[in-house]
Amino acid sequence: MDEKDILAAARPPNGNPGMNGVISSRPKNDMGLFKETPTRWTLGDEFATRAKHHESIKALWEIKWKPICKMGVYPFHDSKFEDFERVFEYLIKHHINDGYGEAYTEAFFPVCDDLLKEAASYEASGDSEKASDIYIRVACLYRISRFPILNSAVRRKAFEAQKEIYMKAAKTWAEPMHEVFIPHKAGSGADGPTIPLYYRIPQGTTAENPCPTIFLITGLDGYRPDNTQRSSEFIKRGWGCVIVEIPGTADSPADPKDPQSPDRLWDSVLEWMADKKIFSMPNILVWGLSTGGYYAVRIAHTHRTWLKGSVAQGAGIHHCFDRSWLDKADDHEYPFK
């Protein structure tokens, strides 16, 4: 699921949204209770249309990814355009159109290796700032090489490399990113025993001076090492952040087959935060991104006594999980079918 709100697309002529988010073709003055089942989504005719960027890796790059890569926006935050231009020139030249195949992911590795040599040279000369900048660029390359899911061994390899390189940079910051593995005290059933999470706090934070904190719940494709810009904005405002992945993604220990596992996950994280003392527990705000927005909606009810508030950005809720939506979702925003 893209962080962009695809439901903001143009509606068809004379169409009006009903209470359940679908389009009625009735005029507005005739919007009574439906007796028939609505058949139109607010996405309009594009709901049943396969997006053009699915035609080839060249189409994906030229139509969808190249413009946003130049701007450095999701999912290319932390990137440098020239790094990706080199990768996609290779992919296009060799007609590597399967975005889930090993050849796609492995095409990123030579560019990563070259940049890592450059970063090591800067690090050896004592220029840790330039080395850190390059490490962040490499981490972004690894991100897109395994985007949007970890469905193979080579993608898992890319994710492990991304985490390692990202922390080489993040630990050098004035307000470093910390990686910890906390006990999943509330875990049960098929849940894993530990929860990996990142946290970052402003300078001067202590048990006597705890910081207001954003509890950041990641999405379907954005994981812990994908939040440099967000966490930096939090730090500027004097806020800390704790970053946790949702069930079924990345390193989350929550059993994705158990509908109660996310509640247990948040139990363990919030109790750890309280025990840590450095987070101002009366001032905890949840921010859920994309699919993480679903969990932000949910946690606002299940853990409301812990929270100051909850923001669900681009949340996947209601009809997003219906079969009629899921059957067409592969043809929409995501880069690969």
Secondary structure, DSSP 4 states (H G I P E B T S, - for coil): --SS-GGGSPPPTT-EE-TTSEEE-S-GGG----SSPP-EETTGGGGGS--GGGS-HHHIIIIIIHHHHHHT-TT-TT--HHHHHHHHHHHHHTT---TTSHHHHHTTHHHHHHHHHHHHHHHHTT-HHHHHHHHHHHHHHHHHHH-S---SHHHHHHHHHHHHHHHHHHTTSSS--EEEEEE-TT--TT--SEEEEEEE--TT--SSS-EEEEEEE--SS--GGG-HHHHHHHHHTT-EEEEEPPTTSTT--S-TT-TTHHHHHHHHHHHHHHHH-SEEEEEEEEEEETHHHHHHHHHHHHTGGG-SEEEEET---GGGGSHHHHHHHTTSSSS--
